[in-house]
Amino acid sequence: MAFEGLAGRLQETMNKIRGKGKVNEADVKEMMREVRLALLEADVNFKVVKQFIKTVSERAVGSEVMKSLTPGQQVIKIVQEELTTLMGGEESKIAVADKPPTVVMMVGLQGAGKTTTTGKLANLLRKKYNRKPLLVAADIYRPAAIKQLETLGKQLDMPVFSLGDQVSPVEIAKQAIAKAKEDHLDYVLIDTAGRLHIDTELMDELVAVKEIANPSEILLVVDSMTGQDAVNVAESFNNQLDITGVVLTKLDGDTRGGAALSIRSVTEKPIKFVGMGEKMEALESFHPDRMASRILGMGDVLSLIEKAQVTVDEDKARELEQKVKDMSMTLDDFLEQLQQVRQMGPLDELLKMMPGANKMKGLDSMQVDEKQLTHIEAIIKSMTKAEKDHPDIINANRRKRIARGSGRPIQEVNRLLKQFNEMKKMMKQMSGMGGTGKGKKKRGGGFGNFKLPF
C-alpha cells in the first residue's frame, strides 16, 4: 500500500522518542531532521515539507510539551495532528444539491482511472448513501471509454446515458440531466474526456460542460503513482475549472504517497475519495485523521468497521451468533463468513488496519494468496450436506473422497477440519464472556483470533 516507506521511516523515528522521560530541543531537532528526510523521500512537495517541519518544531519545543509527564507521547500526538491538518483535517463529504439531481463532473488526464472511478463512485453512492445515480458517457474521443462505462453499468445494474461519439459533450450533459430529472434519479456522474496532457482544447470543452451542467462537484481524478506530477496536474485543473475535490487512484499500489500529503496544501481543495484496488467496492471516503493514524502505525479500526458494515449482512450475523452460542455452526456458515470477509478487501490490508499491526513481525511482507481461499471453498463445496452440518462424521474414506473432489491434498482437508473445530471451541468461549455493565454480553461471530488454514 501507499505510504509504506514513509510509515516505516516515521514509525522508526517516533519509537526513538516515544518512551523518553525528558525531551529537549536537540531531541526534537534530530527527530525533525529524520521526519523531513522521510517526507522528501515520499515525494512530498518541498514547500509543504518545509512548512510542516516548521509548525511541528514550534509546537514540539513549547513549554506544555517539555514540562509534560510524557513528552515523547506529546510530540507524537503533535505529529499526528499536523499530518491530519496537512491532509485536510476532516472528511470532506460529497455534495448534495438542494434540488436533485446532484451533478458531478469527473475530470482528469487519460490513464488516471477516471472511467473506472466513475463506476466505483456510483457503486459507493448506492451502497453507502442509498442514492440512485446515472452514469453519463461524455468522452466522445475515446469510443472505448463509452463502451467501458456501458459495461460497468451492466455490471453494477445501473443506467448509463450515451448518445455515441457524434454528439457534443455539452449536448450529452444537457440531455443526461433532463433524463435524470425525468427518471427521478439522485446523481448524474459525467465521465468527461481526458488527454495525455493538459491543453487549451480540453479545458475549453470542460468549461463549456461546466457552464451547461452547473455541477455541484467537479472531482479531479489523479493517479497517485505519478507523485509530484499529480500535484502539478491538480494545480492546473484547479486554476482552470475551480475543482471541488480530488480522487486519488492506485493508493494501494507501490506509491510513495507524497501526492496525498501535498495536493491539499497546494490546491487548498480536499481529497474526497481514494481508490484502494481494482474491484468496484475499492473506493473509500478519505479521512485525514484515519490516514494519519495508519501512517504512524496506530491502526484504522473505524474504516475496518465501515467495511464490515457494508459487506456483512446483519440478520445473518445475528443468526451466526446464535449458532456459535449453541455450538451448531456448520462449515456452510464458515464458508459464508469467509466469502463476506473476502468482499471487504485483501486480508493483509485488513490486518494492517488493526492497532499495533506495525509491530507484528513479517506483516509488511505478508501476502495472502487468494488461490488459497479458493482452495478452502473447493474443499467445503466437495462435501455432502450431512458432512458440512456434522463434520464429525468425516472419516478417513470421506476425507479421501473430499480431497479427490476438490483437487486438494488430503493434508489440507485434515488441516481445515482441525482448525474449524478449534475455532468453534474458541468462539463458544468468547460468546460466553461477560460484557461491560448491565449484563451486556460480548458479541460473537466473525473469525476472532482464528488462524486461517493456509
C-alpha positions as CSV (number, residue, x, y, z in Angstrom):
1,M,0.0,0.0,0.0
2,A,1.0,3.6,-0.4
3,F,2.9,5.3,2.5
4,E,4.6,2.0,3.5
5,G,8.1,3.5,3.1
6,L,7.0,6.8,4.8
7,A,5.2,4.9,7.5
8,G,8.2,2.7,8.2
9,R,10.6,5.7,8.5
10,L,8.2,7.8,10.6
11,Q,7.3,4.9,13.0
12,E,11.0,4.2,13.5
13,T,11.6,7.8,14.3
14,M,8.6,8.1,16.6
15,N,9.7,4.9,18.5
16,K,13.0,6.6,19.4
17,I,11.3,9.4,21.2
18,R,8.1,7.6,22.4
19,G,9.3,6.4,25.8
20,K,11.6,9.4,26.7
21,G,11.1,10.8,30.1
22,K,12.6,14.1,29.0
23,V,12.8,15.7,25.6
24,N,15.0,18.7,24.8
25,E,15.3,20.9,21.7
26,A,18.2,18.8,20.4
27,D,16.0,15.7,20.5
28,V,13.2,17.5,18.6
29,K,15.7,18.9,16.1
30,E,17.1,15.4,15.4
31,M,13.7,13.9,15.1
32,M,12.5,16.7,12.7
33,R,15.6,16.0,10.5
34,E,14.5,12.4,10.2
35,V,10.9,13.3,9.5
36,R,12.0,15.8,6.9
37,L,14.0,13.2,5.1
38,A,11.2,10.7,5.3
39,L,8.7,13.2,3.8
40,L,11.0,14.2,1.0
41,E,11.7,10.5,0.1
42,A,7.9,10.0,0.0
43,D,7.9,12.7,-2.8
44,V,6.1,15.3,-0.7
45,N,6.3,18.8,-2.1
46,F,9.4,20.6,-0.8
47,K,7.5,23.8,0.3
48,V,4.9,21.6,2.1
49,V,7.6,19.7,4.0
50,K,9.3,23.0,5.0
51,Q,6.1,24.4,6.4
52,F,5.2,21.1,8.2
53,I,8.6,20.8,9.9
54,K,8.4,24.5,11.0
55,T,4.9,24.0,12.5
56,V,5.7,20.8,14.3
57,S,9.0,22.1,15.6
58,E,7.4,25.2,17.1
59,R,4.7,23.2,18.8
60,A,7.1,20.4,20.0
61,V,9.5,22.8,21.8
62,G,6.7,24.6,23.5
63,S,6.6,24.6,27.3
64,E,3.4,22.4,27.6
65,V,5.4,19.6,25.9
66,M,8.7,20.0,27.6
67,K,7.1,20.1,31.1
68,S,4.7,17.2,30.3
69,L,5.0,13.9,32.1
70,T,5.0,12.1,28.8
71,P,6.9,14.5,26.4
72,G,7.7,11.7,23.9
73,Q,4.0,10.9,23.5
74,Q,3.1,14.6,23.3
75,V,5.5,15.1,20.3
76,I,4.0,12.1,18.5
77,K,0.5,13.5,19.2
78,I,1.6,16.8,17.6
79,V,3.0,15.0,14.5
80,Q,-0.3,13.1,14.2
81,E,-2.4,16.3,14.5
82,E,-0.3,18.2,12.0
83,L,-0.3,15.2,9.5
84,T,-4.1,15.2,9.8
85,T,-4.2,19.0,9.2
86,L,-1.9,18.7,6.2
87,M,-4.3,16.2,4.5
88,G,-7.4,18.4,5.2
89,G,-8.3,18.0,8.8
90,E,-11.6,16.2,8.4
91,E,-13.6,14.2,5.9
92,S,-15.0,16.2,3.1
93,K,-18.3,14.6,2.0
94,I,-19.7,14.6,-1.5
95,A,-22.2,17.5,-2.1
96,V,-25.9,17.0,-2.2
97,A,-27.9,19.5,-4.4
98,D,-30.9,21.3,-2.8
99,K,-32.9,20.0,-5.7
100,P,-32.0,16.7,-7.3
101,P,-30.2,15.6,-9.3
102,T,-26.8,16.4,-7.9
103,V,-24.4,16.8,-10.9
104,V,-20.8,15.6,-10.6
105,M,-18.2,16.2,-13.3
106,M,-15.4,13.7,-13.3
107,V,-12.3,15.2,-14.9
108,G,-8.7,14.2,-15.3
109,L,-6.0,13.1,-17.7
110,Q,-6.1,9.8,-19.7
111,G,-4.8,6.8,-17.7
112,A,-5.7,8.1,-14.3
113,G,-8.6,5.7,-14.0
114,K,-11.4,8.2,-14.5
115,T,-14.0,6.0,-16.1
116,T,-13.5,3.1,-13.6
117,T,-13.6,5.6,-10.8
118,T,-16.9,7.0,-12.1
119,G,-18.3,3.4,-11.8
120,K,-16.9,3.0,-8.4
121,L,-18.4,6.3,-7.2
122,A,-21.8,5.3,-8.5
123,N,-21.5,2.0,-6.6
124,L,-20.5,3.8,-3.4
125,L,-23.3,6.3,-3.6
126,R,-25.8,3.5,-4.0
127,K,-24.4,1.2,-1.3
128,K,-23.4,3.7,1.4
129,Y,-25.9,6.5,0.8
130,N,-28.8,4.6,-0.9
131,R,-28.7,7.0,-3.9
132,K,-29.8,6.4,-7.5
133,P,-27.0,7.5,-9.9
134,L,-27.0,7.9,-13.7
135,L,-23.6,7.3,-15.4
136,V,-23.0,9.6,-18.4
137,A,-20.6,8.7,-21.2
138,A,-19.3,12.1,-22.4
139,D,-15.9,11.1,-23.6
140,I,-16.6,11.1,-27.3
141,Y,-13.0,11.0,-28.4
142,R,-12.4,7.6,-27.0
143,P,-15.1,5.1,-28.0
144,A,-13.5,2.5,-25.7
145,A,-14.4,4.8,-22.8
146,I,-18.1,4.8,-23.8
147,K,-18.1,1.0,-24.1
148,Q,-16.2,0.7,-20.8
149,L,-18.8,2.8,-19.0
150,E,-21.7,0.8,-20.5
151,T,-20.0,-2.4,-19.4
152,L,-19.6,-1.1,-15.9
153,G,-23.3,0.0,-15.9
154,K,-24.4,-3.6,-16.8
155,Q,-22.0,-5.0,-14.1
156,L,-23.5,-2.7,-11.5
157,D,-27.0,-2.9,-12.8
158,M,-27.1,1.0,-13.2
159,P,-28.4,3.2,-16.0
160,V,-25.9,4.6,-18.5
161,F,-26.7,7.6,-20.7
162,S,-24.9,7.7,-24.0
163,L,-25.5,9.4,-27.4
164,G,-22.5,7.8,-29.1
165,D,-19.4,9.7,-30.3
166,Q,-21.0,12.1,-32.8
167,V,-22.8,14.4,-30.3
168,S,-21.0,17.1,-28.4
169,P,-20.3,16.5,-24.7
170,V,-22.2,19.7,-23.9
171,E,-25.4,18.3,-25.6
172,I,-24.8,14.9,-23.9
173,A,-24.6,16.6,-20.5
174,K,-27.7,18.7,-21.1
175,Q,-29.8,15.7,-22.2
176,A,-28.5,13.4,-19.4
177,I,-29.6,15.9,-16.7
178,A,-33.0,16.1,-18.3
179,K,-33.2,12.3,-18.4
180,A,-32.2,12.1,-14.7
181,K,-34.9,14.5,-13.7
182,E,-37.5,12.6,-15.7
183,D,-36.5,9.3,-14.1
184,H,-36.2,10.8,-10.6
185,L,-32.5,9.9,-10.2
186,D,-30.4,11.4,-7.4
187,Y,-26.9,11.9,-9.1
188,V,-25.6,12.5,-12.6
189,L,-22.0,11.4,-12.9
190,I,-20.5,12.8,-16.1
191,D,-17.4,10.9,-17.4
192,T,-15.7,13.7,-19.4
193,A,-12.9,13.4,-21.9
194,G,-9.2,13.2,-20.9
195,R,-6.0,13.9,-22.7
196,L,-2.4,12.6,-22.3
197,H,-1.6,16.2,-21.2
198,I,-3.4,19.4,-20.4
199,D,-4.2,21.6,-23.5
200,T,-6.5,24.5,-24.3
201,E,-8.9,22.5,-26.4
202,L,-9.6,20.1,-23.5
203,M,-10.0,22.9,-20.9
204,D,-12.4,24.9,-23.2
205,E,-14.6,21.9,-23.6
206,L,-14.7,21.2,-19.9
207,V,-15.5,24.8,-19.1
208,A,-18.4,24.6,-21.7
209,V,-19.7,21.4,-20.0
210,K,-19.4,23.1,-16.6
211,E,-21.5,26.1,-17.8
212,I,-24.3,24.0,-19.1
213,A,-24.3,21.3,-16.3
214,N,-23.8,23.6,-13.4
215,P,-22.2,20.8,-11.3
216,S,-22.3,20.7,-7.5
217,E,-19.0,18.8,-7.7
218,I,-16.0,18.8,-10.1
219,L,-13.9,15.9,-9.0
220,L,-10.4,15.6,-10.4
221,V,-9.2,12.0,-10.7
222,V,-5.4,11.8,-10.4
223,D,-3.1,8.8,-10.4
224,S,-1.1,8.8,-7.1
225,M,1.6,6.7,-8.7
226,T,2.7,9.9,-10.7
227,G,3.9,11.6,-7.5
228,Q,4.6,15.3,-7.8
229,D,3.2,15.3,-11.4
230,A,-0.2,14.5,-9.7
231,V,0.2,17.7,-7.7
232,N,1.1,19.7,-10.8
233,V,-2.0,18.3,-12.7
234,A,-4.2,19.1,-9.8
235,E,-2.9,22.7,-9.7
236,S,-3.5,23.2,-13.4
237,F,-7.1,21.8,-13.4
238,N,-7.9,23.8,-10.3
239,N,-6.8,27.0,-11.9
240,Q,-8.9,26.4,-15.0
241,L,-12.0,24.8,-13.5
242,D,-12.0,25.6,-9.8
243,I,-12.4,21.9,-8.8
244,T,-14.2,21.0,-5.6
245,G,-12.2,17.9,-4.7
246,V,-9.7,15.2,-5.7
247,V,-10.0,11.5,-6.1
248,L,-6.6,9.7,-5.7
249,T,-6.4,6.4,-7.6
250,K,-4.0,3.5,-7.1
251,L,-3.3,4.3,-3.5
252,D,-3.0,0.6,-2.9
253,G,-0.1,0.4,-5.3
254,D,3.7,0.8,-4.8
255,T,3.4,4.6,-4.5
256,R,5.3,6.8,-2.0
257,G,2.2,8.7,-1.0
258,G,3.6,12.2,-1.4
259,A,0.7,13.3,-3.7
260,A,-1.9,12.7,-0.9
261,L,0.2,14.8,1.5
262,S,0.8,17.6,-1.0
263,I,-2.4,18.1,-3.0
264,R,-4.4,19.6,-0.2
265,S,-1.8,22.2,0.7
266,V,-1.0,23.1,-2.9
267,T,-4.6,23.4,-4.3
268,E,-6.4,24.1,-1.0
269,K,-9.0,21.6,-2.3
270,P,-9.9,18.4,-0.3
271,I,-9.1,14.8,-1.2
272,K,-12.6,13.3,-1.1
273,F,-12.1,9.7,-2.2
274,V,-9.2,7.2,-2.6
275,G,-9.1,4.2,-4.9
276,M,-7.7,1.2,-3.0
277,G,-7.9,-1.6,-5.5
278,E,-9.4,-2.7,-8.8
279,K,-12.8,-4.0,-7.6
280,M,-15.9,-1.8,-7.8
281,E,-16.1,-1.7,-4.0
282,A,-12.5,-0.4,-3.8
283,L,-13.3,3.3,-3.4
284,E,-13.2,4.8,0.1
285,S,-14.1,8.2,1.6
286,F,-10.9,9.9,2.6
287,H,-10.4,10.5,6.3
288,P,-7.3,12.6,7.0
289,D,-7.3,11.6,10.7
290,R,-7.5,7.9,9.9
291,M,-4.8,8.1,7.3
292,A,-2.5,9.9,9.7
293,S,-3.1,7.1,12.2
294,R,-2.3,4.4,9.7
295,I,0.9,6.2,8.6
296,L,2.1,6.4,12.2
297,G,1.2,2.7,12.8
298,M,-1.8,3.4,15.1
299,G,-4.3,1.4,13.0
300,D,-7.6,2.4,11.5
301,V,-10.4,0.5,13.3
302,L,-13.2,2.8,12.1
303,S,-12.5,2.1,8.4
304,L,-12.4,-1.6,9.2
305,I,-15.8,-1.4,10.9
306,E,-17.2,0.6,8.0
307,K,-16.0,-2.1,5.5
308,A,-17.7,-4.7,7.7
309,Q,-21.0,-2.8,7.8
310,V,-21.1,-2.5,4.1
311,T,-20.4,-6.2,3.4
312,V,-21.8,-8.1,6.4
313,D,-25.5,-9.0,6.5
314,E,-26.7,-8.1,10.0
315,D,-29.5,-10.7,10.1
316,K,-27.1,-13.4,9.1
317,A,-24.6,-12.1,11.7
318,R,-27.2,-12.4,14.4
319,E,-28.1,-15.9,13.2
320,L,-24.5,-16.9,13.2
321,E,-24.1,-15.5,16.8
322,Q,-26.8,-17.8,18.0
323,K,-25.3,-20.8,16.2
324,V,-22.0,-20.0,17.9
325,K,-23.7,-20.0,21.3
326,D,-25.4,-23.3,20.9
327,M,-22.4,-24.9,19.0
328,S,-24.4,-25.6,15.9
329,M,-22.2,-23.6,13.5
330,T,-21.6,-25.6,10.2
331,L,-19.0,-25.5,7.5
332,D,-21.6,-23.8,5.3
333,D,-21.7,-21.0,7.9
334,F,-18.0,-20.8,7.9
335,L,-17.9,-20.6,4.1
336,E,-20.4,-17.8,4.1
337,Q,-18.2,-15.9,6.7
338,L,-15.2,-16.4,4.6
339,Q,-16.9,-15.0,1.5
340,Q,-18.1,-11.9,3.4
341,V,-14.6,-11.2,4.7
342,R,-13.2,-11.6,1.1
343,Q,-15.6,-8.9,-0.1
344,M,-14.1,-6.5,2.5
345,G,-10.7,-6.5,0.6
346,P,-7.3,-8.2,0.7
347,L,-6.8,-9.8,4.2
348,D,-3.2,-8.5,4.5
349,E,-4.6,-4.9,4.0
350,L,-7.4,-5.5,6.6
351,L,-4.8,-6.7,9.2
352,K,-2.8,-3.6,8.7
353,M,-5.8,-1.5,9.9
354,M,-5.5,-3.1,13.3
355,P,-3.8,-1.1,16.1
356,G,-0.3,-2.4,16.7
357,A,-0.2,-4.2,13.4
358,N,3.0,-2.4,12.6
359,K,4.7,-4.2,15.4
360,M,3.8,-7.7,14.1
361,K,6.9,-9.2,12.5
362,G,6.6,-10.1,8.9
363,L,3.3,-8.4,8.3
364,D,4.7,-5.9,5.8
365,S,5.9,-8.8,3.6
366,M,2.9,-11.0,4.2
367,Q,0.6,-11.6,1.3
368,V,-2.4,-13.8,1.4
369,D,-2.8,-15.8,-1.8
370,E,-6.4,-15.5,-2.9
371,K,-6.0,-19.0,-4.5
372,Q,-5.7,-20.5,-1.0
373,L,-9.1,-19.1,-0.1
374,T,-10.4,-20.6,-3.3
375,H,-9.0,-24.0,-2.3
376,I,-10.8,-23.8,1.1
377,E,-14.1,-23.1,-0.8
378,A,-13.4,-26.0,-3.1
379,I,-12.9,-28.4,-0.1
380,I,-16.1,-27.3,1.6
381,K,-18.1,-27.5,-1.6
382,S,-16.9,-31.1,-2.2
383,M,-18.6,-32.2,1.0
384,T,-22.2,-33.5,1.3
385,K,-24.8,-31.5,3.2
386,A,-24.6,-34.0,6.1
387,E,-20.7,-33.6,6.2
388,K,-21.0,-29.8,6.2
389,D,-23.6,-29.9,9.0
390,H,-21.8,-32.6,11.0
391,P,-18.0,-32.6,10.3
392,D,-17.5,-35.3,13.0
393,I,-18.8,-38.0,10.6
394,I,-16.0,-37.3,8.1
395,N,-13.9,-40.4,8.5
396,A,-10.7,-41.4,6.5
397,N,-12.6,-42.6,3.4
398,R,-14.7,-39.5,3.3
399,R,-11.6,-37.3,3.6
400,K,-10.0,-39.1,0.6
401,R,-13.2,-38.5,-1.4
402,I,-13.3,-34.8,-0.5
403,A,-9.7,-34.4,-1.4
404,R,-10.2,-36.0,-4.8
405,G,-13.4,-34.0,-5.4
406,S,-11.7,-30.7,-4.6
407,G,-8.4,-31.5,-6.2
408,R,-6.5,-30.7,-3.0
409,P,-4.1,-32.8,-0.9
410,I,-5.7,-34.7,2.0
411,Q,-3.4,-32.8,4.4
412,E,-5.3,-29.6,3.5
413,V,-8.7,-31.3,4.2
414,N,-7.3,-32.5,7.6
415,R,-6.0,-29.1,8.4
416,L,-9.3,-27.3,7.6
417,L,-11.3,-29.7,9.8
418,K,-8.9,-29.4,12.7
419,Q,-8.9,-25.6,12.5
420,F,-12.7,-25.4,12.2
421,N,-13.1,-27.5,15.4
422,E,-10.6,-25.2,17.2
423,M,-12.4,-22.1,16.0
424,K,-15.8,-23.5,17.2
425,K,-14.4,-24.1,20.7
426,M,-12.8,-20.7,20.9
427,M,-15.9,-18.8,19.7
428,K,-18.0,-20.7,22.2
429,Q,-15.7,-19.4,24.9
430,M,-15.8,-15.8,23.5
431,S,-19.6,-15.8,23.3
432,G,-19.9,-16.8,26.9
433,M,-17.6,-14.0,28.2
434,G,-19.2,-11.3,30.3
435,G,-19.7,-7.8,28.7
436,T,-19.4,-4.3,30.1
437,G,-22.1,-3.4,32.7
438,K,-25.8,-4.1,32.8
439,G,-25.4,-7.7,31.8
440,K,-24.2,-6.9,28.2
441,K,-22.5,-9.8,26.5
442,K,-19.6,-9.7,24.2
443,R,-20.9,-10.1,20.6
444,G,-20.0,-13.3,18.9
445,G,-19.5,-14.0,15.2
446,G,-16.5,-13.3,12.9
447,F,-13.2,-15.0,12.9
448,G,-11.8,-13.8,16.3
449,N,-8.2,-15.0,16.6
450,F,-8.8,-18.0,14.3
451,K,-5.9,-18.6,12.0
452,L,-7.0,-19.4,8.5
453,P,-5.5,-22.8,7.3
454,F,-3.1,-21.5,4.7
